[in-house]
Amino acid sequence: MGPPSPGKDANSSLVSLSLIWPLRLFMGLTFLYAGLQHLTDPSYFDLSKSGYIGHLISQYAVGSPIHDFLIGVVGPNAASFGWMVAIGEVLIGIATLTGFLFRVAALAGLILNFTFFLSATWSAFPFYFGSDIVFVMCWLTLLLTGPQVSQSVDGVLAMRFHSLSWLVAGPVQIGEVAVPENKQPVEAVPVARRANLYPNQVLEVNKAFDRIKQQFVSHTETVTILEFVRAFVISLGVDRTDTPRLLNGIHALINRHGVEGSKS
């Protein structure tokens, strides 16, 4: 099995990022709907109504781990916090759907739902009966994944302005490294054949070297060189077609050396 090509990896990454669209649509539409519902609900900001945000906060504070914060800070400014929550939900929903400041929106949604978990759904038992803890995990997933580069405003901004690349920078993924395909065929390097010499050939080689050796018995250095060449030819198994050529070359070299020496 060969290594994956870069194009295949790019397509796989695109498919993987596209798989978060269902979660992105659900969270974006849910928060947009919740924010619009709060803004259009007349009882949400009406102190005389049972649905007033201040009354809801008083109910959520019972048994909550952030009881003092809800009663001491949020309660006296219930209407202001109500507007902040409603407008924040709308902005988070729009940002999630469009992919504009996607990670900022995911972080804000996570904090908001975690606050709801510690207050509105803290008394839910078992904990998975409350939706806010589930939303927290959904926001965490979107926060870590980041927006799809080609399907978000953040991606467009990051491609045009390098300083905004942090908007889409995702976690480092360790996986299979793609090796570029070599388009040009690699020519095979010719390798000398390693042929074994048969006994008869070894005998012939030895006879040839002995004849050359007899001509230069008095030249110790020449004899030593010949012995090295003999060992090379026999032990390494020089190809049978190259052996005569090698011997003839050595013989010619030695004869030329001898002729030049006699002239001098």
Backbone torsions as a table, in degrees:
resi	resn	phi	psi	omega
1	MET	NA	125.0	-176.4
2	GLY	-82.2	167.0	179.2
3	PRO	-69.4	149.3	-180.0
4	PRO	-67.6	144.9	179.1
5	SER	-82.1	158.1	179.3
6	PRO	-58.6	-37.1	-179.6
7	GLY	-64.4	-38.5	178.6
8	LYS	-65.0	-41.5	178.9
9	ASP	-64.0	-40.3	179.9
10	ALA	-63.9	-41.8	179.0
11	ASN	-65.7	-38.8	179.1
12	SER	-64.3	-41.1	179.4
13	SER	-64.8	-39.7	179.9
14	LEU	-64.4	-41.9	178.7
15	VAL	-64.2	-42.5	-179.2
16	SER	-61.9	-42.4	179.3
17	LEU	-68.7	-33.2	179.6
18	SER	-67.5	-22.2	-178.8
19	LEU	-68.9	-16.3	178.9
20	ILE	-85.9	-3.3	-179.9
21	TRP	-58.7	-43.4	178.2
22	PRO	-57.0	-44.2	178.9
23	LEU	-67.2	-40.1	179.5
24	ARG	-63.7	-43.4	178.9
25	LEU	-66.1	-43.2	-178.2
26	PHE	-62.6	-48.7	-177.6
27	MET	-67.9	-40.8	179.9
28	GLY	-64.7	-47.5	-179.3
29	LEU	-68.1	-37.3	179.7
30	THR	-62.7	-46.4	-179.4
31	PHE	-70.3	-37.3	177.2
32	LEU	-63.4	-42.6	178.5
33	TYR	-64.9	-44.3	-179.3
34	ALA	-62.4	-42.5	179.7
35	GLY	-65.0	-43.4	179.5
36	LEU	-66.6	-36.4	178.5
37	GLN	-63.5	-42.4	178.5
38	HIS	-66.3	-39.9	-178.0
39	LEU	-69.3	-29.9	-178.1
40	THR	-97.6	0.7	179.0
41	ASP	-90.1	111.3	-177.0
42	PRO	-65.2	-27.7	-177.6
43	SER	-77.9	-15.6	-175.5
44	TYR	-66.2	-30.9	-178.9
45	PHE	-113.8	9.6	-177.4
46	ASP	-101.3	114.5	-177.6
47	LEU	-59.5	-27.0	-176.2
48	SER	-84.7	-5.9	-177.4
49	LYS	-97.7	152.6	179.7
50	SER	-70.1	-22.8	-179.9
51	GLY	-88.0	10.3	-179.6
52	TYR	-61.5	139.2	-176.4
53	ILE	-59.3	-33.1	179.3
54	GLY	-65.8	-40.5	178.1
55	HIS	-66.2	-38.8	179.7
56	LEU	-64.8	-37.9	179.9
57	ILE	-64.9	-39.5	178.9
58	SER	-63.0	-36.6	178.2
59	GLN	-71.2	-40.3	-178.4
60	TYR	-68.5	-26.3	-175.9
61	ALA	-71.3	-20.5	-177.9
62	VAL	-66.9	117.8	179.0
63	GLY	75.8	3.2	-178.0
64	SER	-80.4	143.3	176.8
65	PRO	-67.8	-15.4	177.3
66	ILE	-111.1	35.3	-177.1
67	HIS	-55.2	-48.4	-176.0
68	ASP	-63.4	-38.1	179.0
69	PHE	-66.4	-41.2	-179.2
70	LEU	-67.0	-43.4	-177.1
71	ILE	-77.5	-40.4	-173.7
72	GLY	-85.2	-28.8	-174.9
73	VAL	-113.5	-52.7	-175.1
74	VAL	-73.6	-43.8	-176.7
75	GLY	-54.3	-52.0	-178.9
76	PRO	-65.5	-18.8	179.6
77	ASN	-121.2	41.0	-172.6
78	ALA	-59.8	-44.7	-177.5
79	ALA	-62.8	-42.6	179.8
80	SER	-63.0	-44.6	177.9
81	PHE	-65.7	-33.9	177.5
82	GLY	-62.6	-44.2	176.7
83	TRP	-63.7	-41.5	179.6
84	MET	-62.1	-43.0	-179.5
85	VAL	-66.5	-46.6	-176.9
86	ALA	-63.7	-49.1	179.7
87	ILE	-66.3	-38.2	178.1
88	GLY	-62.0	-40.9	178.5
89	GLU	-63.0	-40.8	178.6
90	VAL	-63.5	-47.1	-178.8
91	LEU	-64.4	-40.3	178.4
92	ILE	-63.8	-41.6	178.6
93	GLY	-62.6	-45.4	179.9
94	ILE	-65.0	-43.1	-179.1
95	ALA	-63.7	-37.8	179.7
96	THR	-68.4	-40.3	-178.5
97	LEU	-71.6	-39.0	-177.2
98	THR	-88.9	-17.6	-177.5
99	GLY	75.9	28.6	178.2
100	PHE	-102.2	120.6	-172.5
101	LEU	51.7	48.1	-172.5
102	PHE	-59.1	-48.1	-177.5
103	ARG	-69.7	-34.5	176.2
104	VAL	-62.7	-43.4	179.2
105	ALA	-64.7	-41.1	179.6
106	ALA	-64.0	-39.8	178.4
107	LEU	-66.2	-42.8	178.6
108	ALA	-63.5	-41.8	177.9
109	GLY	-64.4	-38.9	178.1
110	LEU	-62.2	-46.3	-179.5
111	ILE	-63.8	-42.1	-178.9
112	LEU	-64.6	-46.9	180.0
113	ASN	-68.8	-32.1	177.1
114	PHE	-67.7	-36.3	175.3
115	THR	-64.7	-41.1	176.4
116	PHE	-63.4	-36.7	179.2
117	PHE	-64.0	-38.1	180.0
118	LEU	-77.9	-7.7	-177.7
119	SER	-127.0	-72.3	-172.2
120	ALA	-64.6	-39.8	-175.9
121	THR	-114.7	17.6	-179.6
122	TRP	-64.7	-32.4	-177.0
123	SER	-82.7	-4.8	179.5
124	ALA	-66.5	130.5	-179.7
125	PHE	-138.8	130.2	-8.8
126	PRO	-60.9	167.7	-172.2
127	PHE	-61.6	-28.7	-176.0
128	TYR	-74.7	-4.4	172.9
129	PHE	-73.3	-21.0	177.9
130	GLY	-89.8	138.0	-175.7
131	SER	-79.4	-23.1	-172.3
132	ASP	-65.1	-37.8	179.2
133	ILE	-66.7	-31.7	175.8
134	VAL	-68.0	-43.1	177.6
135	PHE	-61.3	-36.2	178.3
136	VAL	-59.4	-45.4	179.2
137	MET	-66.5	-35.2	177.4
138	CYS	-65.2	-44.5	178.1
139	TRP	-64.8	-37.5	179.0
140	LEU	-63.1	-40.1	177.4
141	THR	-62.5	-46.1	179.0
142	LEU	-66.0	-35.8	179.7
143	LEU	-64.9	-43.0	-179.3
144	LEU	-73.9	-34.7	-178.6
145	THR	-73.7	-42.6	-177.0
146	GLY	81.6	173.7	-178.0
147	PRO	-79.9	155.7	172.0
148	GLN	-70.1	126.0	-173.9
149	VAL	-59.5	-44.3	-176.2
150	SER	-85.2	-1.6	-176.2
151	GLN	-132.1	41.1	179.9
152	SER	-157.8	153.7	175.6
153	VAL	-65.5	-36.8	178.3
154	ASP	-58.6	-39.4	179.7
155	GLY	-63.9	-41.8	178.3
156	VAL	-64.0	-44.4	179.7
157	LEU	-65.0	-39.7	-178.7
158	ALA	-66.8	-33.9	179.4
159	MET	-73.1	-29.5	-179.3
160	ARG	-88.7	-32.7	-177.6
161	PHE	-125.5	110.3	-176.1
162	HIS	-62.4	-29.1	-179.0
163	SER	-66.7	-15.8	-179.7
164	LEU	-102.0	17.0	-179.2
165	SER	-64.4	-21.0	179.5
166	TRP	-64.7	-17.8	-179.6
167	LEU	-65.6	-31.8	-175.2
168	VAL	-117.4	-1.1	-178.2
169	ALA	-61.8	122.6	-177.8
170	GLY	-103.0	172.3	177.9
171	PRO	-66.8	151.4	179.8
172	VAL	-70.5	130.4	-179.1
173	GLN	-108.1	125.9	178.5
174	ILE	-99.3	120.7	-177.8
175	GLY	-157.2	-155.7	-178.3
176	GLU	-73.1	129.0	-179.5
177	VAL	-86.5	128.5	-179.5
178	ALA	-79.9	131.1	177.9
179	VAL	-103.6	124.5	-178.8
180	PRO	-59.4	140.2	178.6
181	GLU	-75.1	139.0	177.5
182	ASN	-86.3	109.9	-176.2
183	LYS	-74.1	-30.0	-177.5
184	GLN	-94.0	130.1	179.0
185	PRO	-65.3	139.2	179.8
186	VAL	-88.6	124.0	179.4
187	GLU	-71.9	134.9	-179.9
188	ALA	-71.0	133.6	178.5
189	VAL	-79.9	123.5	-179.3
190	PRO	-64.4	130.6	-180.0
191	VAL	-113.3	132.3	-179.5
192	ALA	-61.5	137.3	180.0
193	ARG	-70.0	140.8	179.6
194	ARG	-106.0	90.1	-175.8
195	ALA	-98.4	137.7	177.5
196	ASN	-80.7	136.1	177.9
197	LEU	-83.7	134.5	177.5
198	TYR	-77.2	161.1	-178.8
199	PRO	-52.8	-40.6	-179.7
200	ASN	-64.8	-38.3	178.9
201	GLN	-65.9	-41.3	178.1
202	VAL	-59.6	-40.3	179.1
203	LEU	-64.2	-42.7	179.3
204	GLU	-64.4	-40.4	179.7
205	VAL	-63.0	-45.2	-179.3
206	ASN	-62.3	-41.0	178.7
207	LYS	-62.7	-42.2	-179.1
208	ALA	-64.6	-42.3	179.9
209	PHE	-68.0	-35.3	179.4
210	ASP	-65.4	-39.2	178.7
211	ARG	-63.2	-42.5	179.1
212	ILE	-67.4	-37.5	-177.1
213	LYS	-65.7	-35.6	-177.9
214	GLN	-65.6	-28.0	-179.2
215	GLN	-73.5	-20.9	-175.0
216	PHE	-129.9	44.5	-179.3
217	VAL	-64.2	-31.2	-177.7
218	SER	-79.7	-14.1	-179.1
219	HIS	-97.1	96.2	-175.7
220	THR	-62.2	-42.0	-178.2
221	GLU	-64.3	-40.2	179.5
222	THR	-65.4	-42.1	178.6
223	VAL	-61.6	-41.4	179.3
224	THR	-62.4	-42.9	178.3
225	ILE	-62.5	-41.9	179.4
226	LEU	-62.0	-38.8	179.8
227	GLU	-65.3	-38.5	176.6
228	PHE	-64.1	-42.2	-180.0
229	VAL	-66.2	-39.9	177.8
230	ARG	-59.4	-45.7	179.5
231	ALA	-62.8	-37.9	179.2
232	PHE	-63.9	-45.9	-177.2
233	VAL	-64.0	-42.6	-174.2
234	ILE	-81.6	-48.4	-173.6
235	SER	-71.3	-38.4	-179.1
236	LEU	-86.4	-9.1	176.3
237	GLY	67.0	56.4	177.5
238	VAL	-58.4	140.8	-176.4
239	ASP	-52.1	141.0	-174.3
240	ARG	-62.6	-27.4	178.0
241	THR	-78.0	-21.4	-180.0
242	ASP	-90.4	-18.9	-176.3
243	THR	-62.7	-50.1	178.5
244	PRO	-60.6	-39.0	-179.8
245	ARG	-63.4	-40.2	178.3
246	LEU	-65.4	-42.4	-179.8
247	LEU	-66.1	-43.4	179.0
248	ASN	-61.9	-38.9	179.1
249	GLY	-65.2	-41.4	179.1
250	ILE	-65.7	-42.2	-179.1
251	HIS	-63.1	-42.7	179.9
252	ALA	-66.3	-39.5	180.0
253	LEU	-63.9	-43.0	-178.7
254	ILE	-69.1	-41.2	179.1
255	ASN	-62.8	-41.8	179.1
256	ARG	-63.8	-38.9	178.2
257	HIS	-64.7	-39.2	179.9
258	GLY	-68.1	-38.1	179.1
259	VAL	-66.7	-42.4	179.3
260	GLU	-65.3	-34.6	179.0
261	GLY	-69.0	-36.4	-179.7
262	SER	-69.9	-34.9	177.9
263	LYS	-67.8	-36.5	179.6
264	SER	-71.1	NA	NA
